[in-house]
Amino acid sequence: MRVALVWNFSKARWIFDNWRDGHRAAIEYIGKKHNLDWYLGDECDNIPDKYDFLLFWTDGGDSIVNKFAQYKSRKGLILTSDNVLNPEILSQYNVIYCESVPVADKVRALGLNSRIITSIGTDTKFYSPKNLVERDIEYFYPATFSPWKRQSEIAYLGEKLLCVGTIQPDGEEELKACRDKGVRVEIGYFPAKRIRDLYRRSKRVVIPAIHGSERTVLEAMSTGIIPELTHPEINVRSHSYIREFYDSGLSSPRDFILSRYSEKRYGEELL
């Protein structure tokens, strides 16, 4: 079967070489079983009519989703958010894959005939304890500086904490809170290898964000760390990974991720 993965994100080509997460690893797993082509950024404007299945990756904006819905092949939608869910457009997709349980619940509530699935995983070959060096970072938090990432909630850790990430337009206050408390800060978009190596050097990964922390939890556990979630209102899914680990009876968080949240499990769900 010939499959096209379409990522209509303007910066897709720019970040492709540094992008390494469970989503990409799952798609690469699919590529081992089928003939898979990638279309990134402006390449998406000219997709040839030769594919058996088209898999589109979007945040749900109507104009993008509607454009992709015009293709005649069987097609699936990778939906990263619940931004503008139009049932008339979504119903044109055979499969809707949701990257989080809350988004899947909202799509199911629309009463579509599409198959709706959700799963998540990490790249266990990349995020691993291999070549582990001395853990010399007391606390680590990789996240963009933004109010909903809530770096200010853990700024009291001071110089024991290392925060790395870009600055969102509304994130200056979070950055200032960290700098005022002496938190070590690195600003920028970093290659995945750099983040992985910081995980390996960290004794603790601390997560105050209410949303969007699932991948951080899985990446940390894959490198052997059980993250510390600082508030009970942090998303339920992140808490459930840690509860599942303790209930599993496995002694290693790495073994837990390999058994339940690997790129193979993630890829099989997409398949």
N, C-alpha and C positions, 0 to 999 in steps of 0.2 A: 504494500500500500504506500502511496506517495502522500506525505503529510507536509503541510506548510505551517510554520509557527510565525505569526505576524505580530510584531510589537511596534505599534504605531506611536512611539514615544519619540519626541524630537531629539532627545539626547541619547537615544538607544545606542547608536553606533559609537558615540563618544565614550560611554561607560562600559561597553561590551567587554573589552579586554580586562577590565578590573572587576567585573561582576562575577561573584561566585557565591551562590546560595543554594538552598534545597530546590528552589523552583527551577533554576537552570540545570541542576544535576538531574532532576526528574525528567526534564525534556530531553537531555542527552541520553538518558536511559531509554526513552522511547526511540531515539534515533538509532539505537543498536538493534532495534527490532523492525524498524520501518525505514524507508527512504525519507529523510527529514531535511527540509530546507528552511533557513531562517530568512525573514524579511524584517529589516530594521529601519526605523525612521522614514525617510522619504522613499525608500525602496518599496514601501507598502502601496505606493500609488499605482504600481504596475505589476500585479501578481498574475502570471500566466494561467490560463484555464487548463491546467493539466493535473490538478491534485484531486485525490479521492476524499481528503478531509482537510479542512482549514481550521486552525486553532488560533483564535484571536485573543490578544491580551490587552485589556483596557480597564479604565477606572469607571466605565459606565456612562460617560457623557453621550447624550443622545445622538449627536451628529456623527460621532465615530462609530457607535454601535449600529446605527442605521445604515451607514455606508457599507460596512462589512456584511450586513444582512442581505445585501443584494446578490452576493455570490451564490451560484446554483448548486455548488457541491454541498455534501454534508458538512456541517460546521459546528464548532464548539466555541464557547466564549469563556475565557478566564477572567472572572470579574473580581477586581481587587477592592471595590468599595460599593456602597449602595447609593452612589451619586447618580441621580436621575434614572430611576428604574421604570422604563416604559414597557408595560406588558405586551403591547402590540408588536414592538420591535423584538423584545426578548423571545417571544413565541416563535420567531423564525429560526431559532437555533435548536439543534438536536440535543445538545448537551450544554449545560451551564455549570462550569466549575467555579465554586466560590472559595476564596482563600481564607475565609473565616466563618465560624458557625453563625454569628449574628447576621452576616450578609446572606448566607444560605437561608436562614429563617425568613428573612424579608422577601427573598425571591420566591420561596415556597408559598408564602402568603398570597402571592399574585395568582395562584391557581393555574400555572402554566402546564402544558403537556410535556415540556422539555424534561430530560433527565437532569436532576440537580444533585451534584455531589460536592463534597468538601473533604479536604485532606491537607496535611502539611508535613513537611519533613525538612531535613537539613542535608548538607553534603558531607557525609561521614568520612569520605576519603580526604577531603580538604580540611574540615574542622575536626581535628583529632589531637591526642596528646603526643603524637610522634615528634621526635626532636625536642622534647620538653626541656626548657632551660629552667634556671632557678626562678621560682615565683617571687619576684621582688617588687611587685605592685600590690599594695594592700587592698585597694578597692578600684574597680574599673567599671565605667559606664559608657558604651558606644551608642551615641544617639545624636540626632540633630538638636541644636539648641532651639527649643520652642516651648511655649507655656504648657502644652499637653505632654511634653516629655519630662517636665518638672525637675530639672536639675537643681533648682533652688531648694527642693525638699531634702536633698542630700549634701548640700554645700557645707553643712556643719562639719563634715568629715575633713575639711581643710586639705592640707597637703598630702594626706593619706589617699586622697581620691584623684584619679585621672579620668577626665572627661574628654572624649574626642568626637568630632563631628562638624558638619557645616552649621551655618547660622541661618535659620529661617527669618523672613522679614519681621516676624513678631518675637524673635528670640533674644533680643538684646538684653532684656531684663534678666533672663535666666543666666546668660553669660556673665553679666555684671555681678549677680549674686554669687556665682562661683569664684570670680576673681576677687571679690571683696573678702571672701573667707579663705583665700589662699589655695584654692583648688588648682591642681595642675591641669592646664587646658591646652589642647591641640586642635586648631581650627583647620578644616579643609575636607575635601573628599578624598578618602584614603583607599588605596588598593586593598582588596580583600585579604591579601597576604599579610598586610600590616595589622589589620584588625585581628586576624587569626593568631598572629604572634603575640599580640597584647593579651588575648585570652590565655595563651599558654603561660604568660609571665604573671598572671594575676592570681592572687590568693582567693579573692572574692569578686563576684560580679553582682552589682547592686542595681536594682531596677525600680524607679519610682513612677514610671509612666503608667497611665491608666489604660492606654490603647497602644497597639502596635508592638508589643514586646515579645510576641510568640517566637519569632526567629532568634531573637537574642537569647531566650531561654534555651532553645534547642542547640544553638551553636555553643553556648557555654557548657551545657551538659555533655556535648560531644567531645569537648576538650577536657572533661573530667571535673567540672565545677557545678555544684548545685547553687543556682542563683538565689540571692536574697531579694524577695519582693517586699517592698517597704510598707505597703498599705493593703488592707483587705479588699479595697475597691479596685485594685489592679485587676485587669480582665480575667474572667473566670477561667479561660482556657489556659493561661499561663500558670495559674495555681494548680490546675488539674494535672499538668505534666509532672509537677513535683509530687503531688499526692500519688499519682500513678506509679512513680518511681519507688516511693516508700512502700506502697502496697504490693509491688511486683516481687519483692524478696531478693532482687538483684543487688549486689553489693557495689556495683560500679554504675554511675550515671551514664558512662560511655556505653556499657553493655545494654542498658535500658534503651538508649536512642537507637542502637543498632537493631534491636529486636522490634521496635515499634514505629520509629520515626526516621527511617533511613530514606535515601533518595530512591531506593528500589521500591519500597512500600508506596511512596508518594507517586512514583512513575506508574506503578501497576494500577493505582486508583485512577490516574488520568487515562490510562489505556482502556 
